Amino acid sequence: MKRLLLTAFEPFAGRGANPALEVMSRLKPSAFRGWQVHKQKVPVTGLAAGRLIPALLARLKPDVMISFGLAAGEAAVRVERFALNIQDYPIKDNAGRRPRGRKIKPEGPAAYFVGADPLKLAAASRRAGVPAYVSNYAGAYVCNNLMYEALHAIAAQALPTRFAFIHLPLTTELALLEKPGKTVTPSLPLAALLRASEAAIKAAL
């Protein structure tokens, strides 16, 4: 049986929940017939992701790995195309670190392409009735850290793993808990994000 590894980040930036983790927890393994599904919550710290992700890949050797993160402020699902060899955090991670302009791997390449076609994943999300697009910049926070560590490990371990990273917007349910003000954070209902994520995963299999 082929192996599918799903990862999602814990809450961060003062929020009590993370839509990425909520979506991953609700994805039913039975939706992916013929695949053995593994799920992993990831700490929002660059150092922890750097230890956890290569070890997971070495142990599971998944055929496909899909990682989910939160992009608060987005109004659509964002499928990433590149991971950059840079840490330039706009805020501290959950370990209190805030590297500025440091390489993730001093001897590593400047960037990696993801292995799963982001155009296919975004198109599948749109067919599921949810706005989605392909992004050429995943930021320089822990999401990018995870992407780079995963793709670097896949290359170093010569794994056949197809990797994709999906940034999700805030859920409407979580946005309603935000402090009201003149600006309202864009959001999509949790049910829509779940539908889009399932469709994108199936497109990567």
N, C-alpha and C positions, 0 to 999 in steps of 0.2 A: 504494500500500500504506500502511495506517495505521501510525503509529509508537508504540511503547511504550518508555518510558524507565524503567529500573529503577536505583535507587541503593541503596547500602549503605555503612555506616561501617566504617572500618578498626578494628583492635583498640584498646582504651583501658583505663584504670584498672588497668594492670599485667597484663592478660590477654594471652596470646600469640595469641589468636584471637577473632573476633567472629562469633557465630552468624548475624548478619544478612549478613555478607559470605560466609560458608560457604554459606548458603542461596542467595543470589543467584548465586554462581559455579556452582552445580549446576542451576539452572533452565535447561531446554533450550529454546532458541528454537523448536524444532519443535513444542513443546507449544501454541504460540499461532499457529495457522495464519492466514495472511492479515495477520500483523503483523510489521513490521520491529522487531526487539528491539535496544535499545541498553542497555548496562550501564555503570555508573560507580561506582567506589569513591570515597568522600568522606572527607576528613580530619576528624578529630574536633576541629575548631576552628571557633568561630563566625565568625571573620573569613574563613577559607578557604571555608566553606560559602556565606557571603554573596557572595563573588566568583564561585564556580564555578557555583552553581545558576542564577542569572539568565542567565549566559552560555550554559549548556547549553540552557535553555529557548528562548532567542533563536535559537540555531543549529538545534536539532532541531525546534522547534515540535511536540512530541509530542501525540498525541490523548489519551494516558493516561500519567500518571507515578505510579509506585508507589515509595515509599521505605521501607526497612527499617532498624530500629534495635534495639538490645538494651535490654531492661528486666530486668536481673538481679533475681531475687527474685519475679518473676511465675511463676504456675503455669499460665498460659494465654496464648494469642495475644491481643494487645490492639490493637484497631483504633481509631485516634484520630479524634475529631470536630472538635476546635478547635486552632488555633495561636494562642498569645497573644503580644502585643507586649512580651515581657519576657525578660531574661537575668538569672538568679539562680542561678548554678552552685553545686551542692553540693560539687563537686570541681573542680580545675583541668582545663582541656581539654588536648589534646596539645601545644598551644603554650605551656602554662604560664599561661594567662589564667584569671581567675576573677572575671568581672563580677558585681556584687551589686546587683540591683534596677534595672538599666538597661534602657531601651527598646531594642528592636532597630532600629526606625525611629522617630525622634523625632516625625515628623509623620504616622506611619501609624495606622491604626485599632487599637483595643484588641485585636481578635481577628478571625480569618477562620474560616469554616466550610470544611471540605474539600469538594471537588467531587464525589467518588465517594461513594456512599451507604455509610457504615460498617456499617449494619445488614445490608446485603446481603453485604458481605465477611465479616463475622463469622459469618453464617449459613452461608455457603459453606464456611468452615473447619470449622464444626461438622458439616456434612454429610459432610465428608471424614474425620470421626472424631477431630477434635482440638478440645479445649476452646478457646473464643474468646468475647470479649465486646467491647462498645463502651465506650470510655473518653472522659470529658469533660475530662480533664486530662493533657496529654502531658509534664508537668514543665516545668522552666525551664532545661534544659541544652541541649546542642547539637542534640539531636533536634528540640526545639521551635524552635530557631533555624532549622534547615533548613526545617521546615514553613512557618514564617512567611515566610522569604525566597522560597520557591517560590510560595506563594499570593499574596504581594505582587507578584512578578514576573509571574505569570499575569494578575493584575488590571491591572498597569501596561502590559503588552504586549498586552492585549486578546486573549489566547490562548484557544482553546476547550478547553484541556487539563483533563481530569478528574484531580484529584490525590487520593491516599490515602497515609496513613502507617500502617505496621504495626509494632508493637513485638513482638519475639519474646523468649521466655524463654531462659534459658541452656539449651544442649543438655546432655543427660545425659552425653554423652561429655566435654564440657568440665567439667561439675560434678564428675566423678570425679577430675579433676586438681586440684581445689581442696583446700586444706589441710584435713584432717579435723578435726572438732571436735564440739561438742555440737549445733550447728545445721547442717543440710544445706540448701544453696540449692535451691529448687524448680527442676525442669528437665523438659524433654521430649526424646525422642530426635530426632536430626537428621532422620531419615526422616519423622517426623511433622510437623516444622516445614516440611520441603520440600513435603509433601503439602498442608498447610494453606495455604501461601503460593501454590502453583500454583492451588489452588481459588479463593482470594481474588482473585488477579489476573484469572482468567477471569470472575469475577463483576463485575469493574470494566470489562471490555472491551465 
